[in-house]
Amino acid sequence: SGGTTLISGTAPAGVTTVEVYRAAAGTGDTSGPNSYGEGWIYLGAATVSSGTWSMTAAGLSAGQTVTALGFDVNGNTSEFSANFTVTAAATALISGTLYEDVDGDADVVESGTARLAGVTVYLYTDALGDGQIAAEAAPLQTTVTDSLGRFTFSAPTGRYFVAVDSKTIRPTAGLNGAVGGDVWAEQTWSAINGMTSNTTALAAAGALYGGKSAASDNAGGALSVAEHVIRVNATGGSVTGVDSGFSFNVVTNLKRTGAGGDTDDDLANGRSIQGSLHQFVLNANAANGANVMRFVPIVATNATGGASNNWWQLSLQQQLPDV
């Protein structure tokens, strides 16, 4: 009640648009083989594609009825469809925990692992229902992890994606006078179904350095540019363990800042490029305590001595910040 209701159906050949109405109480023409409705309050319209259509409407409650009209390209209309009763959708809870993998070794159960509070997490509807990131333009829901790093969403049963906004992660050791915009954690670990690209995912929980690509995270808008994503199949009910691990001490790419280098991915803040050596130094300077870098490149090697003797080589474009 008071939320949104998914309304969908089929349409015969020639119908291009469907208008949906709340049906007047007690109406229905029973003179024919079907009980046809009578529109009372306009709820919205949907475009017919391959004989099917769907839309969402606000303000409907379980037990109320809806009916629809079909239109062709010339504006000719059908009679109202049969009345259909709104039913309450089954609800699923989707929950997980975010960990600070302090030493960056993709182990979030060992001693020293911390929990990340105050991190923004987004829930997206799986637009195509196939577990592949496609046209998910904006989050369905947003929440923030509690003091123990936990988050929970409540949504109708279905298929979803959960995305973590890494720009909102802060080191549990605290900041030594720096601001949150100076630091940027990188992903090291994911539960099962952590996305390794827009179309593939982990078959089991394990290391997932860098998230789904070597790019910097841009969570909160279109899901395609978010980096730390887990697909969730909640068609059968609630799902737990949608967990991820992050570290401020890993370097996952060879990107460089400065003239002739790579583009700074957050010009509005002190941070620069997620997963870069430059960003590790910024993290180390901003956080309390000592830091030890772990180099886990997720990009191709860029130097070779021949005969399959290949390695990663990072040439500085400018002087790194003082440590």
Order of alpha helices (4+ residues) and beta strands (2+ residues): beta-beta-beta-beta-beta-beta-beta-beta-beta-beta-beta-beta-beta-beta-beta-beta-beta-alpha-beta-beta-beta
